[in-house]
Amino acid sequence: MYLLPAYLAGNLQSWRKYIEHVGMTGSTVNSSTRSIVADDWPGRIVAFTLLHEPFHGVHHLHVGLPHAELPGLASELQPAAPDERPPFASYRHAMLDLMRSLANPRVGAQWRASEIRP
């Protein structure tokens, strides 16, 4: 009774972490995270079960903000710089983007400097 929910929760959190960060090398919050803003009810349920963590850029911009308030700040996820991406419509879309970056799974802006060097 306890093992299956614990196993599922651990897997969901691990996949969420990888989907939201792996392959992102931007220098701003919105270019170094994949945010997911789903409009359909299954996506909203997934967001709720993950404490609205799919609003990942907002989570990093407003540390300590209660999770129920994150969806109200979704407009801050719209791109403001050239290397920023708009939020993904679902985890499936974000996972496809992750799959393209698995050949070179870098995380963080420190990798940008290594791309410039000869």
Buried (B, 14 or more C-beta within 10 A) or exposed (E): EEEEEEEEEEEBEEEBEBBBBBBBBBEBBBBBBBBBBBEEEEBBEBBEEBEBBBBBBBBBBBEEBEBEEBBEBBEBBBEEEEEBBEBBBBBEBBBEBBEEBEEEEBBEBEEBEEEEEE
